[in-house]
């Protein structure tokens, strides 16, 4: 919605922008402080409920309730951090001494590392999926490839198969790692299959299978992404090192990015030591009694922690991929400067966004064949994301909210592009005033965007309580100041879009 509106590019007085910055930053700090106070006041109750654990620093408690953070940090300490370091070492040594064997070496290492962590049976599941997907792709029928790969993804939710796979492992976390790996690899199998159907490669089946193995078992992206398409992967991996346009030394880049990742990790850990947002969101009683500022702080803390978490989870693999001369998707953009559903999808998980556009939205017609086709293409893209994440009831509501949000934003963009409406706005509003109007509309969009993210992160009960407390009970007391602060957030986001760093 933002890229085509000149109002967003209109400059505002620096004093006005300064006010927006102060109010935005100040509201973050104060709401986090109120949430911190509430957390400390109810620390004993949360501890009695076994929701807190001893912190990394003496005298501090830690909230381990975010499953994803606890899961991946636990696996990082156990094995994944060391296997990623091993990948980096193999990549550098092979690049220096045997550059022609770098890709085979990384492929073999990826298979061995996956076998050690997932076990032979776990890798066997992946190889079975890979073989079926590869075989069906040889028929060069996109619909058939889609059917095959969707059925393979659906096997993740078949109860008898789940019980069999759980029996392979001693602890539940090992089974979940297999589950996540199969889901992410499923996107790679779809990417390979459709690329092969659209543009059959002028290489033999053995060569294709070799590149599919390399793409699937590329270790930095293997378990959790980020996502890169098959076409981009092979083009970048086949590119000679001397064609790279990176002029920084590998060592300085490694030190700088490692420092940033460590900083993001420290921020994430600091947040769950001073604000127990994940434990609080799981308790409806606490959600009902949170003071208004603490309630806003909880919403901001949940989405900010999700953002910082993925800076870490995507940051380390992206750093290693960059050292391998790949061009990974950009790391997520700060959620506090996101002011639209469209922008959130485009800039948070850029790899998944590109994947959805290339393999679902554009093939189904996208915006080229009218409004109904655009609505269908967008709806099926969100439907696939819902299915890929598990298809639970709260995910269905989340996908529906995002679909409606994107449609409304695009509908408003089309409405304001009508010649009569556009000329009327040009005659009656200055460029600065049009930007303020866009920010006001974006404040409402941001409110719904935050609500949808709360449903995704906390479930339906969190979204329901926030809706009731803010828009039903607090329509005259909580909602107006909240929208005023979201207006400031939107102005900062527009300024960032207009003058990116």
C-alpha positions in Angstrom: 0.0 0.0 0.0 2.8 2.4 0.8 5.0 2.2 -2.3 2.5 4.0 -4.6 1.4 6.8 -2.3 3.3 10.0 -2.7 1.8 11.2 0.5 4.1 8.9 2.4 7.1 10.5 0.8 6.1 14.0 1.8 8.5 15.6 4.3 7.1 16.8 7.7 8.7 19.4 9.9 11.6 18.0 11.9 9.9 19.1 15.2 6.9 17.0 14.3 9.0 14.0 13.5 10.9 14.5 16.8 7.6 14.4 18.7 6.6 11.2 17.0 10.0 9.6 17.9 9.7 10.8 21.5 6.2 9.5 21.9 6.9 6.2 20.2 10.1 5.5 22.2 8.6 6.8 25.4 5.5 4.7 25.1 7.6 1.6 24.5 9.7 2.2 27.6 6.8 3.1 29.9 4.6 0.2 28.8 7.6 -2.2 29.3 8.2 -0.7 32.7 4.6 -1.2 33.7 4.7 -4.8 32.5 8.0 -5.3 34.4 6.3 -4.0 37.6 3.3 -6.3 37.1 5.7 -9.2 36.5 7.6 -8.6 39.7 4.5 -8.1 41.7 3.2 -11.5 40.6 6.5 -13.3 40.5 5.7 -15.5 43.4 2.4 -16.7 41.9 4.1 -17.5 38.6 6.9 -19.3 40.4 4.4 -21.4 42.3 2.8 -22.4 39.0 6.2 -23.7 37.9 6.2 -21.1 35.1 9.6 -19.6 36.0 13.1 -20.9 36.4 16.4 -19.7 37.8 17.8 -17.0 35.7 21.2 -16.8 34.0 22.2 -14.2 36.6 21.9 -14.7 40.3 18.8 -13.2 41.8 16.9 -13.1 38.6 14.1 -15.4 37.4 13.7 -16.4 33.8 10.5 -17.0 31.8 11.1 -20.2 29.7 7.4 -20.4 28.5 8.1 -19.5 24.9 8.4 -22.9 23.4 10.2 -21.9 20.2 13.0 -20.0 22.0 13.5 -22.6 24.7 13.5 -25.4 22.0 16.0 -23.8 19.7 18.4 -22.4 22.3 18.3 -25.9 24.0 19.2 -27.6 20.7 21.8 -25.0 20.0 23.7 -25.8 23.2 23.2 -29.5 22.7 24.4 -29.9 19.1 23.2 -27.4 16.4 25.6 -24.6 17.3 28.5 -27.0 17.0 27.3 -28.5 13.7 26.9 -25.0 12.3 30.4 -24.2 13.3 31.5 -27.4 11.7 29.8 -26.3 8.5 31.6 -23.0 8.5 34.9 -24.8 9.0 34.3 -27.3 6.2 33.2 -24.5 3.9 36.2 -22.3 4.4 38.7 -25.2 4.2 37.2 -26.6 1.0 37.0 -23.1 -0.5 40.7 -22.6 0.1 42.1 -26.0 -0.8 39.6 -27.7 -3.0 37.1 -25.1 -4.3 35.7 -27.5 -7.0 34.7 -29.9 -4.2 33.1 -27.3 -1.9 29.5 -28.1 -2.8 29.9 -32.0 -2.6 31.7 -31.5 0.7 28.9 -29.4 2.2 26.3 -31.8 0.9 28.0 -34.8 2.5 28.5 -32.8 5.7 24.8 -31.8 5.7 23.6 -35.4 5.4 26.0 -36.6 8.1 25.1 -33.8 10.5 21.4 -34.5 9.9 21.9 -38.2 10.5 23.7 -37.6 13.8 21.0 -35.3 15.1 17.9 -36.8 13.7 19.1 -40.4 13.5 19.0 -42.8 10.5 15.3 -43.3 10.7 14.6 -39.5 10.7 16.8 -38.9 7.7 15.1 -42.0 6.1 11.8 -40.1 6.3 13.3 -37.1 4.6 14.9 -39.3 1.9 11.5 -41.0 1.3 9.8 -37.6 0.8 12.7 -36.5 -1.4 12.5 -39.6 -3.6 8.7 -39.4 -4.0 8.9 -35.7 -4.8 11.7 -36.1 -7.2 10.0 -39.0 -9.0 6.7 -37.1 -9.4 8.5 -34.0 -10.6 9.9 -36.0 -13.6 6.4 -36.1 -15.0 6.4 -32.3 -15.3 2.9 -31.8 -14.1 2.6 -28.9 -11.6 -0.8 -30.0 -10.3 0.5 -33.6 -9.7 3.6 -32.3 -8.0 1.5 -30.0 -5.7 -0.8 -32.9 -4.9 2.2 -35.2 -4.0 3.9 -32.6 -1.8 0.8 -31.5 0.0 0.0 -35.2 0.8 3.5 -35.6 2.1 3.1 -32.5 4.3 -0.2 -33.9 5.6 1.5 -37.0 6.8 2.9 -34.9 9.6 -0.6 -34.8 11.1 -1.5 -38.5 10.9 -1.7 -39.8 14.4 -0.4 -43.3 13.9 2.6 -42.1 12.0 3.3 -39.5 14.8 3.3 -42.2 17.4 5.6 -44.4 15.3 8.1 -41.5 14.9 7.9 -40.5 18.5 8.9 -44.1 19.4 12.2 -43.6 17.6 13.3 -40.9 20.1 13.9 -40.8 23.9 12.6 -37.3 24.4 9.8 -35.3 22.7 12.1 -32.5 21.6 13.9 -34.9 19.2 10.6 -35.8 17.5 9.7 -32.1 17.2 13.1 -31.4 15.5 12.2 -34.1 12.9 8.8 -32.5 12.5 10.2 -29.0 11.9 12.9 -30.4 9.5 10.3 -32.3 7.4 8.1 -29.2 7.2 10.9 -26.9 6.1 12.2 -29.4 3.6 8.7 -29.8 2.2 9.0 -26.2 1.0 12.2 -27.1 -0.8 10.7 -30.1 -2.4 7.8 -28.0 -3.8 10.3 -25.4 -5.0 12.4 -28.0 -6.9 9.3 -29.7 -8.3 7.7 -26.6 -9.7 11.0 -25.2 -11.1 11.6 -28.5 -12.9 8.0 -28.5 -14.3 8.2 -24.9 -15.5 11.7 -25.0 -16.9 13.1 -28.6 -17.3 16.8 -28.6 -16.6 19.2 -29.5 -19.4 21.0 -31.9 -17.1 20.6 -35.6 -16.5 18.6 -37.1 -13.7 21.7 -37.9 -11.6 22.8 -34.3 -11.7 19.4 -33.0 -10.8 19.2 -35.5 -7.9 22.7 -34.3 -6.7 21.6 -30.6 -6.7 18.3 -31.6 -4.9 20.4 -33.3 -2.2 22.6 -30.3 -1.9 19.6 -27.9 -1.7 17.7 -30.1 0.8 20.6 -30.8 3.2 22.3 -27.4 3.1 23.0 -27.3 6.8 22.5 -23.7 7.8 18.9 -23.6 6.4 18.1 -27.3 7.1 16.1 -27.1 10.3 14.4 -23.8 10.4 15.2 -21.7 7.3 15.2 -19.0 6.2 13.7 -20.1 2.9 15.6 -19.7 -0.4 14.2 -21.0 -3.8 15.8 -23.9 -5.6 16.5 -21.7 -8.6 18.3 -19.0 -6.5 20.3 -21.7 -4.6 21.8 -23.5 -7.6 22.5 -20.2 -9.5 24.3 -18.8 -6.5 26.1 -22.0 -5.6 27.4 -22.5 -9.2 28.7 -18.9 -9.4 32.5 -18.7 -9.2 33.8 -17.1 -6.1 35.6 -14.4 -8.0 32.3 -13.1 -9.4 31.2 -12.2 -5.9 30.8 -8.5 -5.4 31.5 -8.5 -1.7 34.6 -6.5 -0.9 34.7 -7.1 2.9 37.0 -9.7 4.2 35.3 -12.9 5.5 36.9 -12.5 8.9 35.7 -8.9 9.5 32.2 -9.8 8.3 32.1 -12.8 10.6 33.2 -10.8 13.6 30.7 -8.0 13.0 27.7 -10.3 12.4 28.6 -12.6 15.3 28.7 -9.6 17.5 25.2 -8.5 16.3 23.8 -11.9 16.8 25.1 -12.1 20.3 23.6 -8.6 21.0 20.2 -9.8 19.7 20.5 -13.0 21.9 21.3 -10.8 25.0 18.3 -8.6 24.3 16.0 -11.6 24.0 17.3 -13.1 27.2 17.0 -9.7 29.0 13.4 -9.4 28.0 12.4 -12.8 29.4 14.3 -12.0 32.6 12.6 -8.7 33.4 9.2 -9.2 31.7 7.4 -12.5 32.1 5.1 -11.9 29.1 4.8 -15.5 27.9 3.8 -16.8 31.3 1.3 -14.0 31.8 -0.3 -14.5 28.4 -1.0 -18.1 29.3 -3.0 -17.1 32.3 -6.4 -15.5 31.6 -6.7 -14.2 35.2 -3.6 -12.1 34.7 -4.7 -10.9 31.3 -8.0 -9.7 32.8 -6.3 -7.7 35.7 -3.4 -6.2 33.8 -3.4 -2.4 34.1 -4.0 -0.7 30.7 -0.3 0.4 30.2 0.9 -3.1 31.2 -1.6 -4.6 28.8 -0.2 -2.5 26.0 3.3 -3.4 27.2 2.4 -7.1 27.0 1.3 -6.8 23.4 4.4 -4.9 22.4 6.7 -7.2 24.3 5.2 -10.3 22.7 5.7 -9.0 19.1 9.0 -7.4 19.9 10.4 -10.7 21.4 9.1 -12.6 18.3 11.1 -10.2 16.2 14.3 -10.3 18.2 14.0 -14.1 18.4 14.0 -14.4 14.6 16.9 -12.0 14.3 18.9 -14.7 16.2 17.3 -17.8 14.5 17.7 -16.4 11.0 20.8 -14.3 11.7 23.3 -17.2 12.3 22.2 -19.3 9.3 22.2 -16.2 7.1 25.7 -15.2 8.2 27.0 -18.7 7.3 25.1 -18.6 4.0 26.6 -15.3 3.1 30.1 -16.6 3.8 29.2 -19.4 1.3 28.5 -16.7 -1.3 24.7 -17.2 -1.1 22.4 -14.2 -0.9 20.0 -15.1 1.9 16.7 -13.2 2.5 17.1 -10.0 4.6 16.6 -10.5 8.4 13.2 -9.4 9.7 12.4 -5.7 9.8 11.5 -4.2 13.2 7.8 -4.8 14.0 7.5 -1.4 15.6 7.8 0.3 12.2 5.4 -2.1 10.5 2.2 -0.2 9.7 0.4 -2.6 7.3 -0.4 -6.3 6.8 1.2 -6.1 3.4 4.4 -4.7 4.8 4.5 -7.3 7.6 4.4 -10.1 5.1 6.8 -8.6 2.7 9.5 -7.6 5.2 9.3 -10.0 8.3 10.0 -13.4 6.7 11.2 -12.2 3.3 12.1 -15.7 2.1 8.7 -17.2 2.8 7.1 -14.1 1.2 9.1 -14.6 -2.0 8.3 -18.4 -2.0 4.5 -17.7 -1.7 4.6 -15.1 -4.5 6.6 -17.3 -6.9 4.9 -20.6 -6.3 1.3 -19.7 -5.3 0.3 -16.1 -5.9 1.7 -15.6 -9.4 0.9 -19.1 -10.9 -2.7 -18.6 -9.8 -3.0 -15.3 -11.6 -2.3 -12.8 -8.9 -3.4 -9.3 -9.8 -3.2 -9.9 -13.6 -6.7 -11.3 -14.0 -9.0 -9.1 -12.0 -10.2 -8.7 -8.4 -11.7 -12.2 -7.8 -8.5 -13.9 -9.1 -6.4 -11.7 -6.8 -8.6 -12.5 -3.8 -8.4 -16.2 -4.6 -4.6 -16.2 -5.1 -4.1 -14.3 -1.8 -6.5 -16.5 0.1 -4.9 -19.7 -1.1 -1.5 -18.4 -0.2 -2.7 -17.7 3.4 -4.5 -21.0 3.4 -1.2 -22.8 2.6 0.7 -21.0 5.3 -2.0 -22.0 7.8 -1.8 -25.6 6.7 2.0 -25.6 6.8 2.0 -24.2 10.3 -0.3 -27.0 11.5 -3.8 -25.9 10.5 -5.0 -25.4 14.1 -8.1 -23.4 14.8 -6.3 -20.3 16.0 -4.1 -20.4 12.9 -7.2 -20.4 10.8 -8.4 -17.2 12.5 -5.0 -15.7 12.1 -4.8 -16.5 8.4 -8.3 -15.2 7.9 -7.5 -11.9 9.7 -4.3 -11.4 7.5 -6.2 -12.2 4.3 -8.9 -9.7 5.1 -6.3 -7.2 6.2 -4.4 -7.4 3.0 -7.6 -7.2 0.9 -8.8 -4.1 2.8 -5.4 -2.4 2.3 -5.4 -3.2 -1.4 -9.0 -2.1 -1.7 -8.2 1.3 -0.1 -5.2 1.7 -2.4 -7.4 1.1 -5.4 -10.1 3.4 -4.0 -7.7 6.3 -3.6 -6.3 5.6 -7.0 -9.7 6.4 -8.7 -9.2 9.5 -10.8 -12.1 11.4 -9.2 -11.0 10.6 -5.7 -7.3 11.2 -6.5 -8.0 14.7 -8.0 -10.2 15.6 -5.1 -7.5 14.8 -2.6 -4.9 16.7 -4.7 -7.1 19.8 -4.7 -8.1 19.8 -1.0 -5.1 18.3 0.9 -1.5 19.2 1.0 1.2 16.5 0.6 1.9 16.6 4.3 -1.8 16.3 5.3 -2.2 13.3 2.9 0.7 11.7 4.7 -1.0 12.3 8.1 -4.2 10.8 6.7 -2.3 7.7 5.6 -0.7 7.4 9.0 -4.2 7.6 10.6 -5.5 4.8 8.4 -2.3 2.9 9.1 -2.9 3.2 12.9 -6.2 1.2 12.5 -4.4 -1.3 10.3 -1.6 -1.6 12.8 -4.1 -2.3 15.6 -5.6 -5.2 13.7 -2.1 -6.4 12.7 -1.0 -6.5 16.4 -4.3 -8.3 17.3 -3.7 -11.0 14.6 -0.1 -11.5 15.8 -1.3 -11.9 19.3 -3.7 -14.7 18.1 -0.7 -16.3 16.3 1.6 -16.0 19.3 -0.8 -16.7 22.2 -3.9 -18.3 20.8 -7.5 -17.3 20.6 -7.9 -16.6 24.3 -5.3 -13.9 24.1 -6.8 -12.2 21.0 -10.3 -12.5 22.5 -9.3 -10.8 25.8 -7.4 -8.0 24.1 -10.3 -7.4 21.8 -12.7 -7.2 24.7 -10.6 -5.1 27.0 -9.4 -2.6 24.3 -12.2 -2.3 21.8 -15.3 -3.3 23.8 -14.8 -2.3 27.4 -12.1 0.3 26.7 -13.5 1.9 23.5 -13.6 5.3 25.1 -10.6 5.0 27.5 -8.0 2.6 26.1 -8.6 2.5 22.4 -8.2 6.3 21.6 -4.8 6.8 23.3 -3.7 3.4 21.8 -4.6 4.5 18.3 -2.8 7.9 19.0 0.4 6.0 19.8 0.0 3.7 16.9 -0.4 6.8 14.7 3.1 7.9 16.0 4.4 4.4 15.2 3.0 4.6 11.7 4.7 8.0 11.1 8.0 6.6 12.2 7.4 3.7 9.8 6.6 6.0 7.0 9.7 8.1 7.7 11.8 4.9 7.7 10.3 3.8 4.4 10.9 7.2 2.9 14.5 7.5 4.1 15.8 4.0 4.7 19.3 3.7 6.4 
